[in-house]
Amino acid sequence: MTERPTTVHALLLYSLEEHRLLEQHIFDESEEVDEDARSEMAISAYFQMEQEHRNRKDVEIVLIGADSLKTIQATHGSYFRETVAVDATSVEELLQQLIERLAENTEPR
């Protein structure tokens, strides 16, 4: 009989406003239960988290399964990267400073 591959589950709570991962729960072989029980634990934790955050529109709750955490991070990398929100005013100010510095360096001496 062929042994089925182990599945790693990642339960993620992601802030849509802050663009970052708030919580991460990994269900893998370190859980001393069999594959089916581990899957049930992950699903149960998912439903519990959904209930805890049911009125929040600023978060996303995701349960992902794959052969390894590395695969999950590769295929769902946006959850694991922190991004910085920049408003248009900041970008305009930075561009203006850059233009001024470039102009200073290109003026005839």
Secondary structure, 3 states (H helix, E strand, C coil): CCCCCCCEEEEEEEECCCCEEEEEEEECCCCCCCHHHHHHHHHHHHHHHHHHCCCCCCEEEEEEEECCHHHHHHHCHHHCCCCCCCCHHHHHHHHHHHHHHHHHHHCCC
